[in-house]
Structures are given as C-alpha cells and as structure tokens.
Amino acid sequence: MIEKYYLRAISSVGSEHLPYKQGVVGSIPTSPTRQKAPQQRGFLIMYTVYILHSERINKYYIGSSSNVQVRLRKHNNASKGFTNTGRPWLLVYTEDFENKADASSRERQLKKWKNRARLEALIKTGSEHPDFQSGGS
C-alpha cells in the first residue's frame, strides 16, 4: 500500500508579527513578565534560609529567600496565612547558600525536624551538633 504525503507550503508572510519573532519575553506579548533579580552580594547571587520567631504565639517559621530583609518586611506587613497571626516576627537565624536548590533543600531539612529543642540549639550555637559550643576552646 502506498501512502501519500502532502506537503503544505508554509508562508513566511506575516511571520514578523509572531511574538517569538519580536523578541518579547513573557506570557503575554504586550506586557512581558518581569521578575525581581535575586539579591546580589559581590558577584554571586546568594540565597538564604532563615528562621523567624514570634514572641506573640511562641512559634518559629522557617523559610528561604534571595532577599531576607524584603521577605521579613512582607511577613510583618500585609501577609496572609500563618505569618499574619504571629506579627511581629524577629529574624533569629540565617544560613547563606550559593544556589536556590541548596537553600530549598536545607529549608526542607529544617522543616522536617519537627523538634523545637533541636531547632533552638541550632539557633543558639549555630551548629546542628548538640554538644557544640560557639567560641569553643
């Protein structure tokens, strides 16, 4: 059995009006998507895992961001959800990472701990090891 293939001629007329031909970035050609650039320290983009504490509800919040100060301001202002109930939030711990994947991985690890004493030991000593003393001998 012989199959017939038909080739359809593709016209290039009007192709200059296609969004990918215009060099427009974003989901809507008339209004490109703009993202805030991650915080830069020197030449590296740094991502930070942070722990916030609310004295009002006596709870911790773990998160990550490329700009911790802006993120803290959002948590303390018009935020919705869990962080709205604990305002004001205080920044009690940070860890810096060179890429977002490592920061996200560490954030998930800390959230899985579910152990307040272990989290408080990390905040106090800066180490996961319970016997570590900062400024040791």
TANORDA-V765919 format. One record per run of one state. SS is the DSSP state (helix for helix, strand for strand, loop for the rest). FROM is the first residue (numbers start at 0). TO is the last residue. If there is no record, write none. Layout:
ss:from:to
SS:FROM:TO
SS:FROM:TO
//
This chain:
ss:from:to
loop:0:13
helix:14:16
loop:17:17
helix:18:21
loop:22:26
strand:27:27
loop:28:29
strand:30:30
loop:31:38
strand:39:40
loop:41:42
strand:43:44
loop:45:45
strand:46:53
loop:54:57
strand:58:64
loop:65:66
helix:67:75
loop:76:80
helix:81:84
loop:85:88
strand:89:96
loop:97:98
helix:99:112
loop:113:114
helix:115:124
loop:125:136
//
